[in-house]
Amino acid sequence: MFDRPTVDPSLSTSDKRVVNKAFDEDKTAKVVVRMRFHSYLVRGIQVLYENDLVVQWTLSSPSDDPDRTRDNQPGKGRQASALSREHHDALVDKFPNGSVYSTK
Protein backbone atom coordinates (compact mmCIF):
# COMPACT_ATOMS: atom_id res chain seq x y z
CA MET A 1 0.00 0.00 0.00
CA PHE A 2 1.23 3.48 -0.85
CA ASP A 3 -0.39 6.53 0.72
CA ARG A 4 0.30 9.98 -0.68
CA PRO A 5 -1.96 12.83 0.41
CA THR A 6 -2.59 15.45 -2.22
CA VAL A 7 -4.53 18.68 -2.26
CA ASP A 8 -4.27 19.13 -6.02
CA PRO A 9 -6.75 16.98 -8.00
CA SER A 10 -4.58 17.40 -11.12
CA LEU A 11 -2.09 15.12 -9.35
CA SER A 12 -4.70 12.35 -9.20
CA THR A 13 -2.91 9.79 -11.28
CA SER A 14 -1.12 6.58 -10.50
CA ASP A 15 2.53 7.18 -9.61
CA LYS A 16 4.67 5.37 -12.22
CA ARG A 17 7.60 4.98 -9.80
CA VAL A 18 5.43 3.19 -7.27
CA VAL A 19 3.68 1.06 -9.91
CA ASN A 20 6.99 0.02 -11.50
CA LYS A 21 8.44 -0.91 -8.10
CA ALA A 22 5.35 -3.01 -7.31
CA PHE A 23 5.77 -4.90 -10.59
CA ASP A 24 9.46 -5.47 -9.80
CA GLU A 25 8.33 -7.83 -7.01
CA ASP A 26 8.11 -11.50 -7.97
CA LYS A 27 4.76 -12.88 -9.16
CA THR A 28 2.88 -9.56 -9.25
CA ALA A 29 -0.22 -10.17 -11.37
CA LYS A 30 -1.78 -6.74 -11.02
CA VAL A 31 -1.46 -3.47 -9.13
CA VAL A 32 -4.48 -1.58 -7.86
CA VAL A 33 -3.93 2.10 -7.10
CA ARG A 34 -6.60 3.95 -5.09
CA MET A 35 -6.87 7.58 -4.09
CA ARG A 36 -9.58 9.00 -1.87
CA PHE A 37 -10.62 12.64 -2.07
CA HIS A 38 -12.83 14.25 0.57
CA SER A 39 -14.38 17.65 0.00
CA TYR A 40 -16.62 20.09 1.83
CA LEU A 41 -18.94 22.79 0.57
CA VAL A 42 -18.67 25.85 2.80
CA ARG A 43 -20.21 29.32 2.77
CA GLY A 44 -18.27 31.80 4.86
CA ILE A 45 -17.57 29.82 8.01
CA GLN A 46 -20.61 27.55 7.67
CA VAL A 47 -20.05 23.95 6.57
CA LEU A 48 -22.99 22.85 4.38
CA TYR A 49 -22.15 19.58 2.64
CA GLU A 50 -19.46 16.91 2.40
CA ASN A 51 -18.64 14.23 -0.13
CA ASP A 52 -15.85 11.87 -1.07
CA LEU A 53 -14.59 10.25 -4.24
CA VAL A 54 -12.41 7.17 -4.71
CA VAL A 55 -10.39 6.99 -7.92
CA GLN A 56 -9.00 3.56 -8.75
CA TRP A 57 -6.70 2.20 -11.43
CA THR A 58 -6.20 -1.55 -12.01
CA LEU A 59 -2.99 -2.21 -13.92
CA SER A 60 -1.85 -5.60 -15.21
CA SER A 61 1.58 -4.39 -16.37
CA PRO A 62 3.79 -1.33 -15.92
CA SER A 63 3.02 -0.27 -19.50
CA ASP A 64 -0.78 -0.13 -19.01
CA ASP A 65 -2.32 3.26 -19.73
CA PRO A 66 -3.71 4.52 -16.38
CA ASP A 67 -6.32 6.67 -18.16
CA ARG A 68 -7.77 3.53 -19.77
CA THR A 69 -8.22 1.72 -16.44
CA ARG A 70 -9.39 4.68 -14.33
CA ASP A 71 -12.58 4.07 -12.35
CA ASN A 72 -14.21 6.95 -10.44
CA GLN A 73 -16.36 5.80 -7.53
CA PRO A 74 -18.37 8.73 -6.16
CA GLY A 75 -19.37 8.68 -2.52
CA LYS A 76 -22.75 9.41 -1.03
CA GLY A 77 -22.80 13.12 -0.36
CA ARG A 78 -24.53 14.37 2.74
CA GLN A 79 -25.44 17.52 4.57
CA ALA A 80 -22.84 18.57 7.10
CA SER A 81 -22.58 21.15 9.82
CA ALA A 82 -18.90 20.73 10.70
CA LEU A 83 -15.57 19.39 9.49
CA SER A 84 -14.34 16.05 10.77
CA ARG A 85 -11.77 16.40 13.56
CA GLU A 86 -9.08 14.88 11.31
CA HIS A 87 -9.68 17.40 8.52
CA HIS A 88 -9.96 20.33 10.94
CA ASP A 89 -6.63 19.42 12.56
CA ALA A 90 -4.98 19.11 9.14
CA LEU A 91 -6.17 22.63 8.26
CA VAL A 92 -4.87 24.03 11.54
CA ASP A 93 -1.51 22.34 10.90
CA LYS A 94 -1.35 23.87 7.43
CA PHE A 95 -2.67 27.29 8.47
CA PRO A 96 -1.50 27.74 12.08
CA ASN A 97 -3.12 31.18 12.53
CA GLY A 98 -6.26 29.34 13.58
CA SER A 99 -9.38 27.87 12.14
CA VAL A 100 -12.91 29.19 12.44
CA TYR A 101 -14.62 25.96 11.33
CA SER A 102 -16.35 23.82 13.93
CA THR A 103 -15.66 20.09 14.23
CA LYS A 104 -17.73 16.95 14.73
Buried (B, 14 or more C-beta within 10 A) or exposed (E): EBEEEEEEEEEBBBBEEEBEBBBEEEEBEEBEBBBEBEBBEBEEEEBEBBBBBEBBBBBEEBEBEBEEBBEEEEBEEEEBEBBBEEBBEBEBEEEEEEBEBEBE
